[in-house]
Structures are given as C-alpha cells and as structure tokens.
C-alpha cells in the first residue's frame, strides 16, 4: 500500500473536508496536523456555495536511533563492476505498461475509499504541445459511471484535487514524475474543446472591435488552454490578470501589449 504525507481535501464544510481527508489518508485526527486553506463561503444568488479546503499533514513519529555498525566496503566481483567515482548507478525505471496499471489501480482504490462506484480506463495519449513532449505523453485515466458530477465539483476543483492526489501517489511509487490526467466521462476533453472554440471567437471579436476582452476566472489548466490556442495568433495575444480564484485571461491586441 502507498502512504501519503500531505494532501488537500475539499468539502461542503471544514469538518466535511477534514473527514474526507482523514478517510483518504486512512488515519485518525490525532495523527495529523490540519491547516484550513479556505473556510468556504455562502452562495451568491444563482450560484453554488464555495467549498471549504483544508490541508492534512501526517505527524511523523520520532526517529529511533540506529545502532552503530562498522562500515562495510562492498565487494567487487566479476559480475558486479565497481561504481566509478562521481557516477551513480542507474535506478530501475518502470515500463509504460507498469505505470499504466499502477495509476489505474491507484485511482480505483481512491474511488473505493470515497465510496464511488465507477470504472476506470487508462490510455497513453499523444502529446498535445511542446510542454507535453517535454514531460512525456500524458497518461489519461477516464472515470465512467453514473452520477459522477460530484467528482468534478465547482470549476472542476474536485477533479483537480483527485488528479493531484493520484499523480502524487503514482510519482512516489515509481520514484519519478508522471504526466497524468484524470478525467470524468470525457469532461476535460469536452471542456478543452469548448475553451479552444471560445478563444478563437473572442480573438476574432478583439481583432474586429480592437477592444480587449476579459474571460471568466479559470483554473490554471484551463487558462493554459486559452494561452496555447492563441499563442500564434497574428493579431491578438493573451495575459493572465487577477489573483487566486479570480485570476482570468485577458485577450488584447498585440500592438497594445504592455512592455
């Protein structure tokens, strides 16, 4: 089994978020340090209330002193060459198939802990841009089932948290980073297509009216889609403005970009 040291959890209230975090960590309240990142808020007219967000960190036990032992020099045999100074031996790496199976099983276990009944499919997708080519092709885990809207949350925040936890566990298990995406019924793929179409429409409007347009606040992953879509546009460019949850993309003429 894997072990997490820190995770963020969200819920309708602070206590609900703490309960979810404790369940995900499979621990009790006296074994963690809790930090309230966002106490949540009341709903504005026509909107859903802002969910509470907390961070749980496992308290590490006091390390036990290890008994002293004489240093032992490793033997060099004909089958095991001696390590060269300044050269570390290569660490074993997991194959793509092993990473895929591990990620799929990890997400299934997380869903079981959340008492969500669903199927998880896994596939390696093609790199979408230079960043994906640098990080490696993304491993897409798609959750399919009934009534899975709870896994998406407001602005996809719940889905982002689930992806973060899954990526963290898998990265720890393979001792390396993995470009991993968690989706629900193709929600992210559809949302990405909608954002690309929105970016093109708004770019045409800015080019026509010569007036900047500010889009609605978006999480970093969605702002990145807008930036990449219009990166090579001949007339307009994009900037991110605002802070935290209010950060948004503004589309402006290239001739009016601030120096």
C-alpha positions in Angstrom: 0.0 0.0 0.0 1.1 3.6 -0.6 1.5 6.2 2.1 0.7 9.9 1.7 2.3 12.5 4.0 0.3 15.6 2.9 -2.9 16.2 0.9 -5.6 18.8 0.3 -9.2 17.9 0.7 -12.4 19.8 0.0 -16.0 19.5 1.3 -19.2 21.4 1.9 -17.8 22.5 5.3 -14.4 22.4 7.0 -15.4 19.4 9.1 -16.6 17.6 5.9 -13.3 18.4 4.2 -11.4 17.1 7.2 -13.4 13.9 7.3 -12.7 13.3 3.6 -9.0 13.9 4.0 -8.8 11.5 7.0 -10.6 8.9 5.0 -8.2 9.3 2.0 -5.2 9.1 4.3 -6.7 6.2 6.2 -5.8 7.8 9.6 -7.3 9.5 12.6 -7.5 13.1 13.6 -4.9 12.9 16.3 -2.3 11.7 13.9 -2.4 14.8 11.5 -1.8 18.5 11.6 -4.7 20.4 10.0 -4.5 23.7 8.2 -7.6 25.4 6.9 -6.8 26.9 3.5 -10.3 28.1 2.7 -13.3 28.0 5.2 -15.7 28.2 2.3 -18.5 30.7 1.8 -22.1 31.2 1.4 -23.7 31.0 -2.0 -24.3 34.2 -4.0 -27.7 34.4 -5.7 -27.8 31.8 -8.5 -24.5 30.3 -7.6 -23.3 27.3 -5.5 -21.6 27.9 -2.2 -17.8 28.0 -2.2 -16.5 24.7 -0.8 -14.1 24.5 2.1 -10.5 23.4 1.5 -8.1 22.0 4.1 -4.6 20.6 4.2 -3.8 17.5 6.2 -0.2 16.5 7.1 0.7 13.3 8.8 2.7 13.7 12.0 5.9 11.9 11.7 7.0 9.6 14.6 10.2 10.3 16.4 13.1 8.5 14.6 14.7 5.7 16.5 18.5 5.8 16.9 20.2 3.2 14.8 22.9 1.1 16.3 26.3 1.9 15.1 27.9 -0.7 12.9 31.3 -0.8 11.2 31.5 0.4 7.7 31.5 -2.4 5.2 33.0 -1.9 1.8 31.0 -3.5 -1.0 32.8 -6.4 -2.6 33.6 -6.1 -6.3 33.0 -9.3 -8.2 33.4 -10.3 -11.8 29.6 -10.0 -12.3 29.2 -6.7 -10.4 31.5 -3.9 -11.6 32.8 -1.3 -9.1 31.0 2.0 -9.1 33.0 4.7 -10.7 33.7 7.9 -8.6 31.1 10.6 -9.4 28.8 8.1 -11.3 25.7 6.8 -9.6 24.3 3.5 -10.8 21.2 3.8 -12.9 17.9 3.5 -10.9 15.4 0.9 -12.1 12.6 2.5 -14.1 9.0 1.3 -14.5 7.8 0.5 -18.0 4.9 2.4 -19.5 2.6 -0.7 -19.0 3.6 -0.9 -15.3 2.9 2.8 -14.8 -0.4 2.5 -16.6 -1.5 -0.5 -14.4 -0.3 1.2 -11.2 -2.1 4.5 -12.0 -5.3 2.7 -12.8 -5.2 0.7 -9.6 -4.4 3.7 -7.5 -7.3 5.7 -8.8 -9.6 2.7 -8.3 -8.5 2.5 -4.7 -9.1 6.2 -4.1 -12.6 5.9 -5.6 -13.3 2.9 -3.3 -12.3 5.0 -0.3 -14.7 7.7 -1.5 -17.4 5.1 -1.9 -17.8 5.9 -5.6 -18.7 3.1 -7.9 -17.2 3.6 -11.3 -15.0 2.1 -13.9 -11.5 3.4 -14.7 -10.0 3.1 -18.1 -6.4 4.1 -18.8 -4.5 5.0 -22.0 -1.5 6.9 -23.2 -2.5 9.9 -25.3 -0.5 11.8 -27.9 1.4 14.9 -26.8 -0.7 18.0 -27.4 2.1 20.6 -27.3 5.7 21.2 -26.6 5.2 21.0 -22.8 3.6 17.5 -23.2 6.5 16.5 -25.4 9.0 17.7 -22.8 7.1 16.0 -19.9 6.2 12.9 -21.9 2.9 11.8 -23.4 0.1 12.2 -20.9 -1.4 9.1 -19.2 -5.2 9.6 -19.3 -7.4 8.0 -16.6 -11.1 8.3 -17.5 -13.7 7.6 -14.9 -17.0 6.3 -16.2 -20.2 5.5 -14.3 -23.5 7.0 -13.1 -24.0 10.3 -11.2 -20.3 11.3 -11.2 -20.9 15.1 -11.1 -19.7 15.0 -7.5 -16.2 14.1 -8.7 -16.0 17.3 -10.9 -17.0 20.0 -8.4 -17.2 23.7 -8.9 -15.0 24.8 -11.8 -13.5 21.2 -11.8 -11.9 21.8 -8.4 -12.8 18.3 -7.0 -11.5 16.7 -10.2 -8.2 18.7 -10.0 -7.7 17.6 -6.4 -8.3 13.9 -7.3 -5.8 14.2 -10.1 -3.3 15.8 -7.8 -3.6 13.0 -5.2 -3.4 10.3 -7.9 -0.3 11.8 -9.5 1.4 12.3 -6.2 0.8 8.6 -5.2 2.0 7.3 -8.5 5.0 9.5 -8.6 6.1 8.3 -5.2 5.6 4.7 -6.1 7.8 5.0 -9.3 10.2 7.5 -7.7 9.7 9.9 -10.6 7.3 12.3 -12.2 4.4 11.2 -14.5 2.3 13.3 -16.8 -1.1 12.1 -15.6 -4.6 13.4 -16.3 -7.7 12.2 -14.5 -11.0 12.8 -16.4 -14.7 12.0 -15.8 -16.8 10.8 -18.7 -14.5 12.9 -21.1 -15.4 16.1 -19.2 -11.9 17.6 -19.6 -11.7 16.8 -23.3 -15.1 18.4 -24.0 -14.2 21.4 -21.8 -10.9 21.8 -23.6 -12.6 21.8 -27.0 -15.2 24.4 -25.7 -12.3 26.6 -24.4 -10.4 26.5 -27.7 -13.6 27.5 -29.6 -14.3 30.3 -27.1 -10.7 31.5 -27.5 -11.0 31.7 -31.3 -14.3 33.5 -31.1 -13.1 36.1 -28.6 -9.9 36.6 -30.6 -11.9 37.4 -33.7 -14.1 39.8 -31.7 -11.0 41.6 -30.3 -9.4 41.8 -33.7 -12.7 43.3 -35.1 -13.5 45.8 -32.3 -9.9 46.4 -31.2 -11.1 46.3 -27.6 -9.7 43.8 -25.0 -11.9 41.1 -23.6 -11.6 39.5 -20.2 -12.8 35.9 -19.9 -14.3 34.4 -16.7 -12.0 33.3 -13.9 -10.5 29.9 -14.7 -8.1 27.4 -13.0 -4.5 27.3 -14.3 -5.1 24.3 -16.5 -7.9 26.0 -18.4 -6.1 29.3 -18.7 -3.2 27.4 -20.3 -5.5 26.1 -23.0 -6.5 29.7 -23.9 -2.9 30.8 -23.9 -1.8 27.9 -26.2 -4.7 28.3 -28.5 -3.9 31.9 -29.2 -0.1 31.7 -28.9 0.5 32.0 -32.6 -2.4 34.3 -33.4 -1.3 37.1 -35.8 -3.3 39.9 -34.2 -4.0 39.2 -30.6 -2.2 37.9 -27.5 -3.2 36.9 -24.0 -2.3 37.9 -20.5 -3.4 36.5 -17.1 -4.6 39.1 -14.6 -6.0 38.9 -11.1 -5.1 36.7 -8.1 -6.0 33.3 -6.8 -9.6 32.2 -7.7 -10.2 35.5 -9.6 -7.3 35.1 -12.0 -8.5 35.3 -15.6 -7.3 35.5 -19.1 -7.5 38.8 -21.0 -7.3 38.9 -24.8 -5.7 42.0 -26.2 -4.2 43.4 -29.4 -0.6 42.6 -29.8 0.1 46.3 -30.5 -1.4 47.2 -27.1 0.5 44.7 -25.0 2.2 46.3 -22.1 6.0 46.4 -22.3 
